[in-house]
Amino acid sequence: MASTEPAYVAIAQRKQAELAAAIPTQWKLPAQFIPAGMLTPAESITEGPKQYGRVNVMEIPRTCGLLTSKELEITEKYDIRALVLAMTEGKLKAEDVVQGFCKRAAIAHQLTRCLTEPLFDRALHRARELDNHLQRTGRPVGPLHGLPVSVKDTFNIKGVDSSIGLSALAFKPASANSPLVDLLESLGAIIIAKTNVPQTLATLDSCNHLFGRTLNPLNRQWTAGGSTGGEGVLVAMRGTMVGFGTDIGGSIRVPAMCQGIYGFKPSNGRVPYGGQQSGQLSGKGRMALQAVAGPLARSVADLGAVMAEILPRAELFDEDCIPGYWPTPAPSVPVMLALPRNFTIGILKTDGLVTPLPPVARVIDEVAQLLRQTPGVEVVDITTPPAMSKCQGVTGRLMGVDDGSTMMDLIESMGESLIPWLQGRYGRGKALNVNQLAALHTQRSQLEKEMLKMWTLGVSRERRVDAIICPVAPHPVPQMDRYNAVGYTSSFVLLDYPAGTLPVRRFVESDLDIGQEMNSPELGSWDKANRKLWNEGTTDRRVYLDSPLSVQVVTPKQRDYELFQAMEIIDRAVQGRAATAKL
């Protein structure tokens, strides 16, 4: 009798078996280290956060006994520059470094389902090649010699699937590398894995029928974010030194916020984006809204270390890149001491569309106060430009210029259903005609023009605001499938402003504001939905305890190095506060 199961079920089982087989037996976690209630990938699609319980698995790689003391030191002691230096000076072998990170990535996956394609064998083979080259010639293979990195599943690697969570694309290996993969390998970096994404790449919770739902290692009730959710988890759990994702609505910055790490969305053309699998109409980005690629890391310094090598070379690897400059090495003198005037940081408290919840507003104020106490920094309040509240609507319409049939054909061809969050939110539509598309871009141009005023003070256009701080989201890290109001991140893709996520502190008891509700007038449907994440009748606020609270840092178009500098200044102020608190 023929099976009545949809075709995707067998494909998913086969794909998950292939993934499990890529993890060596000696790297498998003993059962007692995997928390109770770990649902199967199929169950994880529909089961909600209550079924998972509040579990933090961040310490398990350190306590499970699978990592040797040397591997723990390799994966925890170094930043990028120090690790590469240790390898190029012969103090560490690339093979030992890569094995330590591969093993830690395998452990992270068993706890969170963050991987799609473990590339451990080929990574170790490449590490041995680098060790032999260094021993034979005395020269490293590039400035990132031996650096373990990972990439979002969308990036093509020759001979490896780019299934992006769709069974229709499984077991169809790529025929060529993405330009970013070629660039990373030319620099000496070693890609150890590809990581999980959401179905359609259009949600902020990384969940699909092929690999299941990626879990947040800090608390499995919270979303891990998307669409670069697997990368965010792997970076946070030290299963890689740096991860590379893409961002069109916040897909780098949101996972960074959810895991309490650092994310960097560059301007368009700074990091090679082409040669990816998106499941979308080819060329859509050129006529609608163009996503960008960028890194996630555990420090501002690590973001700078990889951008310093990628940005000046990007134009040689992909036609979508432009010439770029990044000082190497970065100046040791803090940027505010090198300027003829104070470094000016603006504080943008709201986008005018969704009012940030109290703990989000509070952390913005705290960072502003720290910066006011920082020599060489001037802090100014930015009045929300009227155009800001219009950006999210134009962004959303540009994302949906086609009829959605390319993605829906892939999903339906294997009998897949849309994951629960997408049901009623995604499907086939009607493509815009040329006149409608032109009208949208006319609106976009007008918004870009109006938003320029945000970077000047008063009537003079000579004095520029160097960077702006604003929320990443109008709420703390939410439970699965409850992320709301993407406008705080997507608007800066529309405007092509570089933007980064920077963690500040954890959500604490005093942030709960028990018994206090928001009394300001609701601004609209998005604002109403956001307040449900705080209203004590619809949300137990204690779910946010210990979650990371972050800020977003934004600079004007093509000011990518200035974004790095601004993040460095702000992070130094935040870390200084943290160090003082520990004394």
C-alpha positions as CSV (number, residue, x, y, z in Angstrom):
1,M,0.0,0.0,0.0
2,A,1.4,3.4,-1.0
3,S,2.3,5.8,1.9
4,T,-0.1,8.6,2.5
5,E,2.6,10.7,4.2
6,P,3.6,13.9,2.3
7,A,6.9,13.5,0.4
8,Y,8.8,15.9,2.7
9,V,8.5,13.6,5.7
10,A,10.8,10.9,4.3
11,I,13.2,13.5,2.9
12,A,13.4,15.2,6.3
13,Q,14.1,11.9,8.0
14,R,16.8,11.1,5.6
15,K,18.3,14.6,5.9
16,Q,18.3,14.5,9.7
17,A,20.0,11.0,9.6
18,E,22.7,12.4,7.3
19,L,23.3,15.3,9.7
20,A,23.5,13.0,12.7
21,A,25.9,10.7,10.9
22,A,28.3,13.6,10.3
23,I,28.8,13.9,14.1
24,P,31.4,11.4,15.2
25,T,30.2,8.9,17.9
26,Q,32.8,10.2,20.4
27,W,31.3,13.7,20.1
28,K,27.8,12.6,21.0
29,L,26.5,13.9,24.3
30,P,25.7,11.4,27.0
31,A,21.9,11.3,27.5
32,Q,22.1,12.8,31.0
33,F,23.4,16.1,29.5
34,I,20.5,16.6,27.2
35,P,17.7,18.3,29.1
36,A,14.3,16.6,29.5
37,G,11.6,17.7,27.1
38,M,13.9,18.0,24.0
39,L,11.3,17.5,21.3
40,T,12.0,15.9,18.0
41,P,12.5,18.2,15.0
42,A,9.0,17.3,13.7
43,E,7.4,18.1,17.0
44,S,9.3,21.3,17.5
45,I,7.5,22.9,14.6
46,T,4.2,23.2,16.4
47,E,5.0,22.9,20.1
48,G,5.1,26.1,22.0
49,P,7.5,27.5,24.6
50,K,5.6,26.0,27.6
51,Q,6.4,22.5,26.5
52,Y,10.2,23.3,26.5
53,G,10.4,24.8,30.0
54,R,13.0,27.3,31.1
55,V,16.4,25.7,30.4
56,N,19.9,27.3,29.9
57,V,22.4,25.0,28.2
58,M,25.3,27.4,27.8
59,E,27.5,25.6,30.4
60,I,27.0,22.1,29.1
61,P,29.9,22.2,26.5
62,R,32.2,23.1,29.5
63,T,30.8,20.5,31.9
64,C,29.9,17.5,29.7
65,G,33.5,16.2,29.6
66,L,33.7,15.9,25.8
67,L,36.1,18.8,25.4
68,T,39.6,18.5,26.7
69,S,41.2,21.2,28.8
70,K,43.2,22.3,25.7
71,E,40.0,22.4,23.5
72,L,38.2,24.5,26.2
73,E,41.2,26.9,26.2
74,I,41.2,27.1,22.4
75,T,37.4,27.8,22.2
76,E,37.3,30.2,25.1
77,K,40.6,32.1,25.6
78,Y,41.2,33.9,22.3
79,D,39.7,36.6,20.2
80,I,40.2,36.4,16.4
81,R,43.5,38.3,16.1
82,A,45.0,36.4,19.0
83,L,43.9,33.0,17.8
84,V,45.2,33.6,14.3
85,L,48.5,34.9,15.7
86,A,48.9,31.8,17.8
87,M,48.5,29.6,14.7
88,T,50.8,31.7,12.5
89,E,53.5,31.7,15.1
90,G,53.2,27.9,15.5
91,K,52.0,27.9,19.1
92,L,48.7,26.2,18.0
93,K,48.1,23.9,15.0
94,A,45.1,24.8,12.8
95,E,44.0,21.1,13.0
96,D,43.8,21.3,16.8
97,V,41.9,24.6,16.6
98,V,39.5,23.4,14.0
99,Q,38.8,20.1,15.9
100,G,38.1,22.0,19.1
101,F,35.5,24.2,17.4
102,C,34.0,21.4,15.3
103,K,33.5,19.4,18.5
104,R,32.0,22.3,20.3
105,A,29.7,23.0,17.3
106,A,28.5,19.4,17.4
107,I,27.7,19.7,21.1
108,A,25.8,23.0,20.5
109,H,23.8,21.3,17.7
110,Q,22.7,18.5,20.0
111,L,21.3,21.0,22.4
112,T,19.8,23.5,20.0
113,R,19.4,22.1,16.5
114,C,21.5,25.0,15.1
115,L,23.3,23.2,12.2
116,T,22.2,22.1,8.8
117,E,25.4,20.9,7.2
118,P,28.3,19.9,9.5
119,L,31.5,20.2,7.4
120,F,33.8,18.7,10.0
121,D,35.7,16.2,7.8
122,R,36.5,18.7,5.1
123,A,37.3,21.4,7.6
124,L,39.9,19.2,9.4
125,H,41.3,18.2,6.0
126,R,41.8,21.8,5.1
127,A,43.3,22.6,8.5
128,R,46.0,19.9,7.9
129,E,46.7,21.5,4.5
130,L,47.2,24.9,6.2
131,D,49.5,23.4,8.8
132,N,51.6,21.7,6.2
133,H,51.8,24.9,4.1
134,L,53.0,26.9,7.2
135,Q,55.5,24.3,8.1
136,R,56.8,24.0,4.5
137,T,57.0,27.7,3.6
138,G,57.0,29.5,6.9
139,R,54.1,31.7,5.6
140,P,50.4,31.6,6.6
141,V,47.6,31.1,4.1
142,G,46.1,34.6,4.3
143,P,45.4,37.0,7.2
144,L,42.7,34.7,8.7
145,H,44.9,31.6,8.5
146,G,43.1,28.6,10.2
147,L,40.2,30.7,11.6
148,P,37.1,28.5,12.1
149,V,34.0,30.3,10.7
150,S,30.4,29.3,9.9
151,V,27.9,30.5,7.4
152,K,24.1,30.7,7.1
153,D,22.6,27.8,5.0
154,T,21.8,30.2,2.2
155,F,25.5,30.5,1.2
156,N,26.5,28.0,-1.5
157,I,29.5,25.7,-0.9
158,K,30.4,23.4,-3.8
159,G,29.2,19.9,-3.3
160,V,27.1,20.8,-0.3
161,D,23.3,21.3,0.0
162,S,21.8,24.8,0.3
163,S,18.4,23.5,1.3
164,I,17.3,26.5,3.3
165,G,15.0,24.3,5.3
166,L,13.0,23.2,2.2
167,S,12.7,19.5,1.4
168,A,12.4,20.4,-2.3
169,L,16.0,21.7,-2.2
170,A,17.5,18.8,-0.2
171,F,20.1,16.5,-1.7
172,K,20.8,19.0,-4.5
173,P,24.4,20.1,-3.8
174,A,25.6,23.4,-5.1
175,S,27.8,23.4,-8.2
176,A,29.9,26.4,-7.1
177,N,30.8,28.5,-4.1
178,S,29.2,31.8,-3.2
179,P,31.7,34.6,-3.7
180,L,31.8,35.2,0.1
181,V,32.9,31.6,0.6
182,D,35.7,32.0,-2.0
183,L,36.8,35.2,-0.3
184,L,36.8,33.7,3.2
185,E,38.8,30.7,2.0
186,S,41.3,32.9,0.2
187,L,41.9,34.7,3.5
188,G,42.7,31.3,5.1
189,A,39.4,30.9,7.0
190,I,38.0,27.4,7.4
191,I,34.2,26.9,7.1
192,I,33.2,24.3,9.7
193,A,29.4,24.3,9.3
194,K,26.3,25.8,7.8
195,T,23.4,26.8,10.0
196,N,19.6,26.7,10.3
197,V,17.1,29.2,9.0
198,P,13.3,29.6,9.0
199,Q,11.0,28.3,6.3
200,T,10.8,31.0,3.5
201,L,13.6,33.0,5.2
202,A,10.8,35.4,6.1
203,T,10.3,34.9,9.9
204,L,12.2,35.9,13.0
205,D,12.1,32.4,14.5
206,S,14.3,29.8,12.8
207,C,11.9,26.9,12.3
208,N,11.3,24.6,9.3
209,H,10.1,21.1,8.4
210,L,13.5,19.8,7.3
211,F,15.5,20.5,10.4
212,G,13.0,21.6,13.1
213,R,13.2,24.6,15.3
214,T,16.5,26.1,16.5
215,L,16.4,26.7,20.2
216,N,17.8,29.6,22.2
217,P,20.6,28.2,24.5
218,L,20.0,30.9,27.1
219,N,16.4,29.9,27.6
220,R,14.6,27.5,25.4
221,Q,11.3,29.4,25.9
222,W,12.8,32.4,24.0
223,T,13.1,32.7,20.3
224,A,16.6,32.2,18.8
225,G,15.7,34.8,16.2
226,G,15.9,34.6,12.5
227,S,16.5,34.3,9.8
228,T,20.2,33.9,10.8
229,G,19.1,32.1,14.0
230,G,21.4,29.1,13.7
231,E,24.4,31.4,13.3
232,G,23.4,33.4,16.4
233,V,23.2,30.3,18.5
234,L,26.5,28.8,17.2
235,V,28.4,32.0,17.8
236,A,26.9,32.4,21.3
237,M,27.9,28.8,22.3
238,R,31.4,29.3,21.0
239,G,31.0,26.7,18.3
240,T,32.6,29.1,15.8
241,M,34.7,32.2,16.0
242,V,32.5,34.3,13.7
243,G,29.3,33.6,11.8
244,F,28.1,35.1,8.5
245,G,24.5,35.8,7.8
246,T,22.2,38.0,5.8
247,D,19.9,40.8,6.7
248,I,16.9,42.3,4.9
249,G,14.6,42.8,7.8
250,G,16.9,42.4,10.7
251,S,18.1,38.9,10.2
252,I,21.6,39.5,11.5
253,R,20.7,42.0,14.2
254,V,17.7,40.2,15.7
255,P,19.5,36.8,16.4
256,A,22.4,38.9,17.9
257,M,19.9,40.5,20.2
258,C,18.3,37.2,21.1
259,Q,21.6,35.6,22.1
260,G,23.3,38.7,23.6
261,I,26.1,38.9,21.0
262,Y,27.2,41.4,18.4
263,G,25.8,41.7,14.9
264,F,26.9,44.0,12.0
265,K,24.7,44.8,9.1
266,P,26.9,46.7,6.6
267,S,25.8,48.9,3.8
268,N,24.9,47.4,0.5
269,G,28.0,46.4,-1.5
270,R,30.4,46.0,1.4
271,V,30.3,42.2,1.8
272,P,29.8,39.8,-1.2
273,Y,26.1,38.8,-1.2
274,G,25.7,37.0,-4.5
275,G,25.6,33.3,-5.3
276,Q,23.1,32.3,-2.6
277,Q,20.1,30.1,-2.5
278,S,17.1,32.2,-1.5
279,G,14.1,30.3,-2.9
280,Q,13.1,33.5,-4.5
281,L,12.7,34.9,-8.0
282,S,16.2,35.4,-9.4
283,G,17.1,39.1,-9.6
284,K,14.3,40.2,-7.2
285,G,16.7,42.0,-5.0
286,R,17.9,44.3,-7.8
287,M,14.4,45.7,-8.3
288,A,13.0,45.5,-4.8
289,L,14.9,45.5,-1.5
290,Q,18.4,44.2,-1.5
291,A,19.6,42.2,1.4
292,V,23.2,42.4,2.6
293,A,25.6,39.9,4.2
294,G,27.5,40.5,7.4
295,P,29.1,39.0,10.5
296,L,28.0,38.0,14.0
297,A,30.6,37.7,16.7
298,R,31.2,37.8,20.4
299,S,33.0,41.2,20.5
300,V,33.3,44.5,18.6
301,A,36.9,43.7,18.1
302,D,36.1,40.4,16.3
303,L,33.6,42.2,14.0
304,G,36.4,44.6,13.1
305,A,38.9,41.9,12.6
306,V,36.9,40.2,9.8
307,M,35.5,43.3,8.3
308,A,39.0,44.8,8.0
309,E,40.0,41.8,5.7
310,I,36.7,41.5,3.8
311,L,35.7,45.0,3.0
312,P,38.9,46.1,1.1
313,R,38.8,42.9,-1.1
314,A,35.1,42.5,-1.6
315,E,35.0,44.3,-5.0
316,L,37.4,41.6,-6.4
317,F,35.1,38.8,-5.6
318,D,31.6,39.8,-6.5
319,E,29.9,42.2,-9.0
320,D,27.6,43.5,-6.3
321,C,30.4,45.0,-4.3
322,I,32.0,48.4,-4.4
323,P,35.5,49.6,-3.5
324,G,35.9,50.0,0.3
325,Y,38.4,51.2,2.8
326,W,39.0,49.9,6.3
327,P,42.2,50.9,8.2
328,T,44.4,47.9,9.0
329,P,45.3,47.6,11.8
330,A,42.6,49.7,13.4
331,P,43.9,52.8,15.0
332,S,44.8,52.3,18.7
333,V,43.8,55.8,19.6
334,P,40.1,56.0,20.5
335,V,38.2,57.7,17.7
336,M,36.9,60.6,19.9
337,L,40.5,61.6,20.7
338,A,41.4,61.7,17.1
339,L,38.6,64.0,15.9
340,P,38.8,67.8,15.9
341,R,35.4,67.9,17.7
342,N,33.4,65.7,20.0
343,F,32.0,62.5,18.6
344,T,28.3,63.1,18.5
345,I,25.9,60.3,19.3
346,G,22.1,60.8,18.8
347,I,19.5,59.1,20.9
348,L,16.4,58.0,18.9
349,K,13.9,56.6,21.4
350,T,11.1,55.6,19.1
351,D,10.3,55.1,15.4
352,G,7.0,56.8,15.9
353,L,5.1,53.7,15.0
354,V,5.6,51.3,18.0
355,T,6.4,52.6,21.4
356,P,9.2,50.6,23.1
357,L,8.2,48.7,26.2
358,P,9.6,50.1,29.5
359,P,12.7,48.0,29.9
360,V,13.8,48.7,26.3
361,A,13.3,52.5,26.8
362,R,15.2,52.2,30.1
363,V,18.3,50.6,28.6
364,I,18.4,53.2,25.9
365,D,18.4,55.9,28.7
366,E,21.1,54.0,30.6
367,V,23.4,53.9,27.6
368,A,22.8,57.6,26.9
369,Q,23.7,58.5,30.5
370,L,26.9,56.4,30.3
371,L,27.9,58.2,27.1
372,R,27.2,61.6,28.7
373,Q,29.9,60.7,31.2
374,T,32.4,59.7,28.5
375,P,35.1,62.3,27.6
376,G,35.1,63.4,24.0
377,V,31.5,62.3,23.4
378,E,28.5,64.6,23.0
379,V,25.0,63.1,23.4
380,V,22.0,64.7,21.7
381,D,18.3,63.7,21.6
382,I,17.0,63.1,18.1
383,T,13.4,64.0,17.4
384,T,11.8,61.2,15.4
385,P,11.5,62.3,11.8
386,P,7.9,61.9,10.5
387,A,9.2,59.8,7.7
388,M,10.5,57.2,10.1
389,S,7.0,55.8,10.8
390,K,6.4,55.4,7.1
391,C,9.6,53.3,6.4
392,Q,8.2,50.0,7.6
393,G,5.2,50.1,5.3
394,V,7.3,50.8,2.2
395,T,9.8,48.2,3.2
396,G,7.1,45.5,3.5
397,R,5.7,46.3,0.1
398,L,9.1,46.2,-1.5
399,M,9.7,42.8,0.0
400,G,6.5,41.5,-1.6
401,V,6.9,42.9,-5.2
402,D,6.6,39.4,-6.8
403,D,3.6,37.0,-6.5
404,G,5.4,34.6,-4.1
405,S,4.9,31.7,-6.5
406,T,8.6,30.7,-6.7
407,M,8.8,29.9,-2.9
408,M,5.3,28.5,-2.7
409,D,5.9,26.1,-5.6
410,L,9.0,24.7,-3.7
411,I,7.0,24.3,-0.5
412,E,3.9,22.7,-2.1
413,S,5.9,20.4,-4.4
414,M,6.8,18.2,-1.5
415,G,3.5,18.5,0.4
416,E,4.9,20.9,3.0
417,S,2.5,23.1,4.9
418,L,3.5,26.6,6.1
419,I,4.9,26.6,9.6
420,P,2.2,27.9,12.1
421,W,3.5,31.5,12.3
422,L,3.5,31.9,8.5
423,Q,-0.1,30.6,8.1
424,G,-2.2,33.6,7.2
425,R,0.9,35.8,6.8
426,Y,2.5,34.3,3.7
427,G,1.3,32.9,0.4
428,R,0.6,33.6,-3.2
429,G,-0.2,37.1,-4.2
430,K,-0.2,39.5,-7.2
431,A,3.0,40.8,-8.6
432,L,3.4,44.6,-8.9
433,N,3.6,46.0,-12.4
434,V,6.4,48.4,-13.5
435,N,4.3,51.5,-12.7
436,Q,3.5,50.3,-9.2
437,L,7.1,49.4,-8.6
438,A,8.3,52.8,-9.8
439,A,5.8,54.5,-7.5
440,L,7.1,52.5,-4.6
441,H,10.7,53.5,-5.3
442,T,9.6,57.2,-5.7
443,Q,8.2,56.9,-2.1
444,R,11.5,55.3,-1.0
445,S,13.5,58.2,-2.5
446,Q,11.4,60.7,-0.7
447,L,11.8,58.9,2.6
448,E,15.6,58.7,2.1
449,K,15.6,62.5,1.4
450,E,13.6,63.3,4.5
451,M,15.6,61.0,6.8
452,L,18.8,62.9,5.9
453,K,17.7,65.6,8.3
454,M,18.2,63.2,11.2
455,W,22.0,63.5,10.7
456,T,22.2,67.3,11.0
457,L,21.8,69.6,14.0
458,G,19.7,72.7,13.5
459,V,19.6,74.5,10.2
460,S,23.4,74.0,9.5
461,R,24.3,70.9,7.5
462,E,28.0,71.2,8.4
463,R,27.7,69.5,11.8
464,R,26.8,65.9,11.4
465,V,25.5,63.4,14.0
466,D,28.1,60.6,13.8
467,A,26.0,57.8,15.1
468,I,22.5,57.1,16.5
469,I,21.4,54.7,19.2
470,C,17.9,53.2,19.1
471,P,16.1,50.0,20.0
472,V,16.8,46.8,18.1
473,A,13.1,45.9,18.8
474,P,10.4,47.6,20.9
475,H,10.3,44.6,23.3
476,P,12.8,42.3,25.1
477,V,13.7,38.9,23.7
478,P,10.2,37.3,23.4
479,Q,9.0,33.7,23.5
480,M,8.9,31.7,20.3
481,D,6.8,33.1,17.5
482,R,6.0,36.3,19.4
483,Y,8.5,38.7,17.8
484,N,6.7,41.9,16.9
485,A,7.4,45.1,14.9
486,V,10.4,44.5,12.6
487,G,10.4,48.2,11.6
488,Y,13.2,49.1,14.0
489,T,15.6,46.9,11.9
490,S,14.0,46.7,8.4
491,S,13.8,50.5,8.0
492,F,17.6,50.7,8.0
493,V,17.8,48.3,5.1
494,L,15.4,50.5,3.1
495,L,17.6,53.5,3.9
496,D,20.8,51.4,3.4
497,Y,22.3,52.6,6.7
498,P,24.9,50.3,8.3
499,A,23.6,49.1,11.7
500,G,24.8,46.9,14.5
501,T,23.5,45.2,17.6
502,L,25.4,45.6,20.9
503,P,24.5,43.8,24.2
504,V,24.2,46.0,27.3
505,R,23.0,44.0,30.3
506,R,20.5,41.3,31.4
507,F,16.9,41.9,32.3
508,V,16.6,42.0,36.1
509,E,13.9,42.0,38.7
510,S,13.7,45.8,38.8
511,D,12.8,45.8,35.1
512,L,9.5,43.9,35.8
513,D,7.6,47.0,36.9
514,I,5.0,44.7,38.5
515,G,1.6,46.3,38.7
516,Q,2.5,49.1,36.3
517,E,1.0,49.2,32.8
518,M,1.7,51.5,29.9
519,N,-0.7,54.5,29.9
520,S,0.4,56.3,26.8
521,P,-2.1,56.2,23.8
522,E,-1.8,53.3,21.4
523,L,-0.3,54.4,18.1
524,G,-1.9,51.7,15.9
525,S,-2.2,48.0,15.4
526,W,1.5,47.2,15.6
527,D,1.7,49.2,18.8
528,K,-1.3,47.4,20.2
529,A,0.3,44.0,19.4
530,N,3.5,45.0,21.0
531,R,1.8,46.0,24.3
532,K,0.5,42.4,24.6
533,L,4.0,41.4,25.2
534,W,4.0,43.5,28.4
535,N,0.3,43.6,29.5
536,E,0.1,41.5,32.7
537,G,-3.1,40.0,31.4
538,T,-1.5,38.5,28.3
539,T,2.1,38.0,29.3
540,D,3.9,36.8,32.5
541,R,6.7,39.4,32.4
542,R,9.0,37.1,34.5
543,V,9.6,35.2,31.2
544,Y,12.0,38.0,30.3
545,L,14.2,37.6,33.4
546,D,17.9,37.2,32.5
547,S,17.3,37.9,28.8
548,P,19.8,40.1,27.0
549,L,18.9,43.7,26.6
550,S,20.7,45.3,23.6
551,V,20.8,48.5,21.7
552,Q,21.1,49.2,18.0
553,V,23.8,51.5,16.6
554,V,23.3,53.2,13.2
555,T,25.4,55.4,11.0
556,P,24.8,57.1,7.7
557,K,25.0,55.3,4.3
558,Q,28.4,53.8,3.5
559,R,29.8,54.9,6.9
560,D,30.6,51.3,7.8
561,Y,34.0,51.9,9.5
562,E,32.3,54.7,11.4
563,L,29.8,52.2,12.6
564,F,32.6,50.0,13.9
565,Q,34.1,53.0,15.7
566,A,30.8,54.0,17.2
567,M,30.1,50.5,18.5
568,E,33.6,50.5,20.0
569,I,33.0,53.7,21.8
570,I,29.6,52.6,23.1
571,D,30.8,49.1,24.1
572,R,33.7,50.6,26.0
573,A,31.3,52.8,28.0
574,V,29.0,49.8,28.7
575,Q,31.9,47.5,29.6
576,G,33.4,50.1,31.8
577,R,30.1,50.3,33.7
578,A,30.0,46.5,34.0
579,A,33.6,46.4,35.3
580,T,32.9,49.1,37.9
581,A,29.8,47.1,39.1
582,K,32.0,44.1,39.7
583,L,34.5,46.0,42.0
